[in-house]
Amino acid sequence: MDMGRESRWEKDAMTVEIMFALLSAAFLAVAVVGLVLFPTLFWDVPSGVDRGLKVTAGVLALAAAVGQMVRVLWRHDRHRRDGR
């Protein structure tokens, strides 16, 4: 379908998918940060290790969020092309 001739329903569906991708990516990123930094709540770790865990948590959270967004939007595009 020509992108210039999308129906209102298709535009609304894409908006919903984008919002779902963003919210699920944010939730996943928070979960990854929480899992990586969880041990620091119970154990006193050296500042270097703490800094390293924070950097690792940030990198993993960013990768997980981007991956989730790409996965959701590709899935939506595939369903749209198949006519579902």
N, C-alpha and C positions, 0 to 999 in steps of 0.2 A: 504494500500500500504506500502511496505517495505520502511523505511526511507532511506535506502542505494540506492534505485532505483528511486529516485525522478527525474522527467524530469527537464530540464533547465527552462521550463515555470513555473513549480511548485515552484522551488527555487526562481525565480524572483518574483512570486506572493507573496511568503512569505516575501521577502525583502521589497516589496512595503507595505504590511500590517504592518510590524514592523515599518517602517518609518511613516506610517499614524498613528499608535498607539502612537508613541513617539511625533509627532508633535501635534496631537489632545490633548494628555495629557498635553503637555506644554501650549498650548493655554488655556485649561480648568483651569490649575493651575494659570495662570496669571489672568484669569477672576475672579476666586475665591478670590485671594489676593486683587484684585481691589475692588470687592464688599464688602469685610470685612473691608478694610481700607478706603473706600470712605468717610465715615462720618468724618474721621480725617482731611480731606481737608477743611471742612467747620466749624468745631467746634474745639475749643481748649480743648483738653482732658488732664487730669492729666497724668503724666509720667507712673504711675502704670497701668492705663487703656490702655494707648498707647502700653506699653510693652505686656499687656495681649492680646490686639487685634492683635499684630504682631505674637505672638505665636499661637494664634487661627487661624489666616490666614495661617500660615505655615503648621500647622497640617491638616487643612481642604484642603489646596491645595495639600498636599502630598497624602491624602486619595483619593481625587478626581482624581488625576493623575494616581495613581495605579489602581483604579477602572476602569478608562477609558481604560487603557492599557489592563487589564485583559479582559474586555468586548469585545474589538475589536479583540483581539487574539483568544478568545474562539469562537466568532462568525465566524472568518475565519476558524478555525479548524472544526467547525460544518459544514460549507459549503463545505470544502474540503472533509470531510468524506461522505457527502451526494452526492458528485460528481458534485456539481454546479460550 
